[in-house]
Amino acid sequence: MKLPSTAAGSNRVVFAVVASTFFVGFGGGVVFPILPNLGAVLGISPFLVGLILSANRITRLVANAPAGVLIDRVGTRTPFVAGLAIEGLATFGYVVAIVSSFPEGWFMLARVCWGVGSALVFATAYTITADVSEADSRGTSMGIVRAGITFGFPAGLVMGGVVSDVWGNVTAFVLAASFAGLASVIAYLIVPETHVEGEQRAVKPWDVERSLPALTVGLVNFGLYFAYIGVLFSTLVLLIDARAIYIFGLDAQGSSGMLMAVTVLSGSVFTLGGGALSDSVGARVPVMLGFLVTSCVGFAVLAFGSSLEVLVLACVLIGAGQGGVGGPLTALLADLTPEERVGRAMGTNNVFGDVGGALGPLVSLPLIQDLGFGFDGLYAASAIIPMLAGVVLVAGIYVHTGHVSPTVSESAG
């Protein structure tokens, strides 16, 4: 394994990964406040809007596993830089879509390309972090990288909501594409090779990590992404409009962008805290269970919130729950996976998350817009999902390790 020779070198790699994923993340968030409302103007049906928003995750269902195998075969640097470049081009595709006579086709193509690029970026980012960290600090390192990935998302949400409201949709997309290009440059200049070459065989979409830890962590990830990205992010702009709760005089797009940013910023802060706390406690499971309960409470509050203050509280709680689980969850997967299969394991985990994230808009948008399903019922149902994830987590880890809450040293061993 080609690793930085000093702790300072390891930190430099981690922070370069954080910077790259932060800047490219703008393109992931910029479409959410814009596209649901823009769909009506462009003549795109609610189902097709949901399909476009989910297209990147649907694409990653096929791309995640090959990305993990590729990392275990050829290393991390080339897939990481290539993935960032692809995401940059995909973000520019939003600009083409908005001025095109066939916007739905261009938006769909851009989201598919984004899915390919992000499959490479996510798997490599976590694998690089696993490579350069030790077990007793892995939760902190994973939390830092996951926070970097998610911090770019709220910046994109604010950009998509506020910039489009003030200067227009095209300006918002151009700005996001410019930052995505910067991300590729940072990665190319700073991030070295960190991983080992594994087995020399063909990359196959079905070559996923099927161990119990990977399946357990993946199912937890599925539930979190279904409720958080899939349901919340695809319906919040509609909730704001329906309940006429606006921020700083902004319309539904701008206000939802601000609230989504609050949610993800809260998640990013607690991603750092959750990972560090799991290192300090010396166990991942208790920390994750506490944050899963927090997410459950957040959705329950959101279901019946009728004022701005209550919605902000709900978004903070949901973000804290999602973020607090993230760092310990990926650290636990790295703890329980042989080094030569970490890339595959991260790819498998991303598959599950993307299934959840892709199903969410496909289910929630038609329920709200076409079938007249109430927001309170939708969010109340979403509150149950984190609790079910907690049951799966405890059961899977107990079967694999013989302990309800194994220590970090037991997991790594």
VMD Tcl script that draws the C-alpha trace (Angstrom):
set ca {
  {0.00 0.00 0.00}
  {1.33 3.41 -0.96}
  {0.57 5.60 2.02}
  {1.86 8.96 3.18}
  {4.82 8.32 5.46}
  {3.81 10.73 8.23}
  {0.73 11.73 10.18}
  {0.99 15.14 8.56}
  {1.00 13.49 5.15}
  {-2.09 11.46 6.06}
  {-3.90 14.58 7.25}
  {-2.97 16.37 4.02}
  {-4.54 13.57 2.00}
  {-7.71 13.55 4.09}
  {-8.17 17.29 3.84}
  {-7.52 17.25 0.08}
  {-10.29 14.65 -0.24}
  {-12.54 16.84 1.93}
  {-11.88 19.93 -0.21}
  {-12.48 18.08 -3.49}
  {-15.71 16.43 -2.38}
  {-16.93 19.70 -0.85}
  {-16.60 21.70 -4.06}
  {-18.00 19.01 -6.34}
  {-20.92 18.52 -3.95}
  {-22.45 21.82 -5.06}
  {-23.75 20.10 -8.18}
  {-25.53 17.50 -6.09}
  {-27.55 20.04 -4.13}
  {-28.18 22.75 -6.69}
  {-31.01 20.94 -8.52}
  {-33.23 20.13 -5.52}
  {-34.66 23.61 -4.83}
  {-34.95 24.39 -8.56}
  {-36.18 21.35 -10.44}
  {-39.45 20.47 -8.58}
  {-40.85 23.94 -9.32}
  {-39.11 24.26 -12.68}
  {-40.77 21.05 -13.80}
  {-44.14 22.76 -14.17}
  {-42.61 25.59 -16.24}
  {-40.80 23.16 -18.55}
  {-43.79 20.83 -18.83}
  {-42.15 17.95 -16.97}
  {-44.55 15.70 -15.00}
  {-44.06 15.16 -11.25}
  {-43.13 11.51 -11.85}
  {-40.51 12.47 -14.45}
  {-39.11 15.14 -12.10}
  {-38.79 12.46 -9.43}
  {-37.15 10.14 -11.94}
  {-34.62 12.84 -12.93}
  {-33.80 13.56 -9.28}
  {-33.35 9.82 -8.69}
  {-31.47 9.09 -11.93}
  {-28.02 9.53 -10.39}
  {-28.82 7.03 -7.66}
  {-30.42 4.58 -10.08}
  {-27.25 4.79 -12.19}
  {-25.09 4.16 -9.13}
  {-26.98 0.92 -8.51}
  {-25.05 -0.41 -11.51}
  {-21.91 1.69 -11.11}
  {-21.17 1.32 -7.38}
  {-20.05 -2.30 -7.38}
  {-17.73 -1.98 -10.42}
  {-16.30 1.17 -8.83}
  {-15.45 -0.77 -5.68}
  {-13.86 -3.62 -7.63}
  {-11.90 -1.16 -9.77}
  {-10.49 0.49 -6.64}
  {-9.35 -2.86 -5.22}
  {-7.67 -3.65 -8.56}
  {-6.05 -0.40 -9.75}
  {-6.01 1.84 -6.68}
  {-7.74 5.04 -5.66}
  {-6.09 8.04 -7.34}
  {-7.17 7.60 -10.97}
  {-10.81 6.67 -10.20}
  {-11.05 9.57 -7.73}
  {-9.80 12.22 -10.15}
  {-11.81 10.77 -13.05}
  {-14.98 10.68 -10.96}
  {-14.63 14.33 -9.98}
  {-14.09 15.32 -13.63}
  {-17.20 13.42 -14.72}
  {-19.27 15.14 -12.02}
  {-17.99 18.50 -13.22}
  {-19.12 17.79 -16.77}
  {-22.48 16.56 -15.49}
  {-23.03 19.79 -13.56}
  {-22.37 21.78 -16.74}
  {-25.04 19.59 -18.33}
  {-27.64 21.38 -16.19}
  {-26.73 24.61 -18.01}
  {-27.30 22.93 -21.36}
  {-30.61 21.49 -20.14}
  {-32.05 24.81 -19.00}
  {-31.50 26.44 -22.42}
  {-32.35 23.35 -24.47}
  {-35.57 22.60 -26.34}
  {-35.40 19.11 -24.80}
  {-34.62 19.90 -21.13}
  {-35.87 16.63 -19.66}
  {-33.46 14.65 -21.85}
  {-30.46 16.78 -20.94}
  {-31.34 16.81 -17.22}
  {-31.66 13.02 -17.31}
  {-28.31 12.61 -19.11}
  {-26.60 14.95 -16.66}
  {-27.97 13.07 -13.65}
  {-26.90 9.71 -15.14}
  {-23.37 11.04 -15.69}
  {-23.37 12.45 -12.17}
  {-24.24 8.96 -10.93}
  {-21.22 7.41 -12.66}
  {-18.88 10.09 -11.34}
  {-20.20 10.04 -7.80}
  {-19.97 6.23 -7.64}
  {-16.23 6.59 -8.24}
  {-15.85 9.56 -5.88}
  {-17.75 8.15 -2.90}
  {-16.12 4.72 -2.97}
  {-12.62 6.16 -3.39}
  {-13.07 8.86 -0.74}
  {-13.98 6.37 1.96}
  {-11.39 3.82 0.81}
  {-8.62 6.45 0.88}
  {-9.69 7.37 4.42}
  {-9.71 3.73 5.52}
  {-6.22 3.31 4.03}
  {-4.64 6.25 5.86}
  {-6.37 5.86 9.25}
  {-5.96 3.51 12.21}
  {-8.84 1.76 13.99}
  {-8.77 4.01 17.06}
  {-9.08 7.19 14.94}
  {-11.06 5.86 11.99}
  {-14.40 7.17 13.20}
  {-13.01 10.69 13.39}
  {-11.37 10.45 9.96}
  {-14.50 8.99 8.36}
  {-16.56 11.71 10.00}
  {-14.31 14.43 8.58}
  {-14.51 13.04 5.04}
  {-18.24 12.37 5.22}
  {-18.73 15.92 6.52}
  {-16.74 17.24 3.57}
  {-18.95 15.30 1.17}
  {-22.13 16.55 2.81}
  {-21.01 20.15 3.44}
  {-20.90 20.74 -0.32}
  {-24.51 19.64 -0.60}
  {-26.02 22.43 1.55}
  {-23.86 24.95 -0.26}
  {-25.46 23.68 -3.46}
  {-28.91 23.86 -1.88}
  {-28.40 27.49 -0.90}
  {-26.90 28.23 -4.32}
  {-29.80 26.55 -6.05}
  {-32.40 28.33 -3.96}
  {-30.96 31.81 -3.36}
  {-28.87 32.35 -6.50}
  {-31.66 31.14 -8.77}
  {-34.13 33.36 -6.92}
  {-31.93 36.47 -7.31}
  {-29.89 35.93 -10.50}
  {-31.62 33.07 -12.28}
  {-31.34 29.31 -12.74}
  {-28.60 29.42 -15.38}
  {-26.30 31.45 -13.10}
  {-26.79 28.94 -10.28}
  {-25.88 26.03 -12.53}
  {-22.84 27.77 -14.05}
  {-21.48 28.63 -10.61}
  {-21.88 25.03 -9.41}
  {-20.11 23.72 -12.54}
  {-17.18 26.09 -11.95}
  {-16.64 24.82 -8.42}
  {-16.85 21.22 -9.66}
  {-13.99 21.96 -12.05}
  {-11.93 23.32 -9.16}
  {-12.49 20.07 -7.26}
  {-10.85 18.05 -10.05}
  {-7.80 20.33 -10.06}
  {-7.32 20.00 -6.28}
  {-7.52 16.21 -6.43}
  {-5.14 15.93 -9.38}
  {-2.51 18.09 -7.69}
  {-2.63 16.68 -4.15}
  {-4.21 13.24 -3.74}
  {-1.68 10.36 -4.11}
  {-2.21 6.65 -4.62}
  {-3.10 4.94 -1.30}
  {-4.56 1.53 -2.10}
  {-3.31 -1.93 -2.99}
  {-3.93 -3.88 -6.14}
  {-6.21 -6.83 -5.61}
  {-7.20 -9.71 -7.81}
  {-6.65 -9.19 -11.55}
  {-10.03 -10.04 -13.00}
  {-12.82 -8.38 -14.91}
  {-14.93 -5.70 -13.28}
  {-18.47 -7.06 -12.92}
  {-21.54 -5.15 -11.66}
  {-22.60 -8.10 -9.49}
  {-19.23 -8.49 -7.74}
  {-20.36 -6.92 -4.48}
  {-19.33 -7.60 -0.89}
  {-21.94 -10.00 0.47}
  {-20.59 -10.44 4.00}
  {-22.97 -9.97 6.93}
  {-21.34 -6.69 8.07}
  {-21.65 -5.22 4.56}
  {-25.30 -6.26 4.26}
  {-26.13 -5.01 7.76}
  {-24.47 -1.63 7.28}
  {-25.97 -1.39 3.80}
  {-29.52 -1.94 5.06}
  {-29.06 0.78 7.67}
  {-27.78 3.06 4.93}
  {-30.80 2.16 2.79}
  {-33.25 3.27 5.47}
  {-31.43 6.51 6.19}
  {-31.20 7.56 2.55}
  {-34.79 6.58 1.76}
  {-36.16 8.83 4.51}
  {-33.57 11.63 4.34}
  {-32.58 12.20 0.71}
  {-35.42 10.28 -0.90}
  {-38.43 11.62 1.02}
  {-37.37 14.80 2.80}
  {-35.30 16.48 0.09}
  {-37.73 15.74 -2.73}
  {-40.82 17.02 -0.86}
  {-39.61 19.87 1.36}
  {-40.11 22.55 -1.31}
  {-43.70 21.34 -1.72}
  {-44.26 21.35 2.06}
  {-43.01 24.94 2.32}
  {-45.37 26.03 -0.44}
  {-48.36 24.15 0.98}
  {-47.92 25.53 4.50}
  {-46.87 29.01 3.29}
  {-43.80 29.13 5.54}
  {-41.19 31.39 3.92}
  {-37.76 32.65 5.02}
  {-36.43 36.19 4.52}
  {-39.06 36.92 1.88}
  {-37.80 34.12 -0.40}
  {-40.22 31.96 -2.34}
  {-40.66 28.20 -1.86}
  {-37.44 27.37 -3.76}
  {-35.27 29.76 -1.78}
  {-36.89 28.90 1.56}
  {-36.62 25.15 1.02}
  {-33.00 25.58 -0.02}
  {-32.30 27.36 3.26}
  {-34.04 24.66 5.31}
  {-32.29 21.86 3.43}
  {-29.02 23.65 4.12}
  {-29.87 23.78 7.83}
  {-30.54 20.04 7.74}
  {-27.30 19.15 5.98}
  {-25.17 21.58 7.98}
  {-26.53 20.01 11.15}
  {-25.71 16.62 9.67}
  {-22.19 17.68 8.82}
  {-21.51 18.98 12.32}
  {-22.83 15.81 13.92}
  {-20.97 13.66 11.40}
  {-17.77 15.02 12.89}
  {-19.12 14.60 16.43}
  {-20.51 11.11 15.88}
  {-17.29 9.74 14.42}
  {-15.13 11.27 17.15}
  {-17.56 10.10 19.85}
  {-17.43 6.51 18.60}
  {-13.61 6.65 18.80}
  {-13.77 8.12 22.31}
  {-16.34 5.62 23.59}
  {-14.51 2.78 21.85}
  {-17.73 1.39 20.35}
  {-19.76 2.36 17.28}
  {-23.20 0.81 17.92}
  {-24.39 2.81 20.97}
  {-23.53 6.08 19.25}
  {-25.43 5.09 16.13}
  {-28.51 3.99 18.07}
  {-28.66 7.34 19.84}
  {-28.58 9.23 16.57}
  {-31.15 6.94 14.94}
  {-33.56 7.87 17.74}
  {-32.77 11.54 17.09}
  {-33.70 11.13 13.42}
  {-36.96 9.45 14.39}
  {-37.90 12.37 16.66}
  {-37.04 14.86 13.90}
  {-39.43 13.29 11.39}
  {-42.17 13.13 14.03}
  {-41.74 16.86 14.70}
  {-41.72 17.63 10.96}
  {-44.97 15.75 10.43}
  {-46.97 18.25 12.44}
  {-44.85 21.40 12.30}
  {-46.82 24.46 11.25}
  {-44.35 27.25 12.04}
  {-40.87 28.17 10.84}
  {-39.34 27.55 14.27}
  {-40.73 24.02 14.45}
  {-39.58 23.21 10.92}
  {-36.07 24.47 11.71}
  {-36.00 22.29 14.85}
  {-37.16 19.26 12.84}
  {-34.50 19.85 10.19}
  {-31.77 20.18 12.83}
  {-32.86 16.91 14.49}
  {-33.13 14.99 11.22}
  {-29.75 16.29 10.09}
  {-28.16 15.44 13.43}
  {-29.54 11.92 13.30}
  {-28.41 11.29 9.73}
  {-24.98 12.83 10.25}
  {-24.31 11.28 13.62}
  {-24.81 7.80 12.20}
  {-22.68 8.40 9.09}
  {-19.16 8.52 10.50}
  {-19.47 5.52 12.85}
  {-21.34 3.53 10.18}
  {-18.61 3.71 7.53}
  {-15.93 3.29 10.21}
  {-17.66 0.13 11.46}
  {-17.76 -1.26 7.93}
  {-14.03 -0.59 7.51}
  {-13.35 -2.17 10.93}
  {-15.15 -5.40 10.00}
  {-13.90 -5.76 6.40}
  {-10.57 -7.27 5.26}
  {-8.32 -4.56 3.84}
  {-8.20 -6.02 0.34}
  {-12.03 -5.86 0.04}
  {-12.68 -2.41 1.51}
  {-13.33 -0.91 -1.92}
  {-15.98 -3.55 -2.66}
  {-17.56 -3.08 0.77}
  {-17.83 0.69 0.29}
  {-19.37 0.09 -3.14}
  {-21.92 -2.31 -1.66}
  {-22.81 0.20 1.06}
  {-23.35 2.86 -1.60}
  {-25.61 0.49 -3.58}
  {-27.95 0.15 -0.62}
  {-27.94 3.89 0.05}
  {-28.72 4.64 -3.57}
  {-31.60 2.18 -3.67}
  {-33.12 4.05 -0.74}
  {-32.38 7.47 -2.19}
  {-33.78 6.50 -5.58}
  {-36.99 4.95 -4.26}
  {-37.78 7.93 -2.04}
  {-38.67 10.51 -4.76}
  {-40.37 7.86 -6.90}
  {-42.68 7.02 -4.00}
  {-43.11 10.35 -2.21}
  {-43.65 12.80 -5.11}
  {-46.54 10.88 -6.73}
  {-48.05 10.27 -3.27}
  {-48.09 13.99 -2.52}
  {-48.81 15.49 -5.94}
  {-50.91 12.87 -7.73}
  {-52.63 10.90 -4.96}
  {-53.18 13.70 -2.44}
  {-51.39 11.89 0.42}
  {-50.87 14.18 3.40}
  {-47.46 15.48 4.47}
  {-48.17 14.52 8.08}
  {-48.78 10.87 7.19}
  {-45.73 10.71 4.91}
  {-43.33 12.11 7.52}
  {-44.87 10.09 10.36}
  {-44.26 6.93 8.34}
  {-40.69 8.10 7.67}
  {-40.13 8.40 11.43}
  {-40.48 4.63 11.78}
  {-37.65 3.89 9.34}
  {-34.70 4.88 11.62}
  {-36.08 2.66 14.39}
  {-36.26 -0.32 12.03}
  {-32.69 0.45 10.95}
  {-31.61 0.27 14.59}
  {-33.14 -3.19 14.96}
  {-31.33 -4.41 11.83}
  {-28.05 -2.93 13.06}
  {-28.14 -4.62 16.47}
  {-29.27 -7.97 15.08}
  {-26.68 -8.09 12.30}
  {-23.75 -7.05 14.47}
  {-24.74 -9.52 17.21}
  {-24.92 -12.42 14.78}
  {-21.51 -11.53 13.29}
  {-19.56 -10.71 16.46}
  {-21.50 -12.35 19.28}
  {-21.83 -8.94 20.96}
  {-24.62 -6.38 20.84}
  {-22.02 -3.63 21.05}
  {-18.49 -4.82 20.16}
  {-15.61 -2.54 21.02}
  {-13.52 -0.93 18.27}
  {-10.65 -3.31 19.04}
  {-12.96 -6.35 18.83}
  {-14.37 -5.13 15.50}
  {-10.93 -4.45 14.06}
  {-9.71 -7.79 15.24}
}
mol new
graphics top color blue
foreach p $ca { graphics top sphere $p radius 0.5 }
foreach p [lrange $ca 0 end-1] q [lrange $ca 1 end] { graphics top cylinder $p $q radius 0.2 }
display resetview
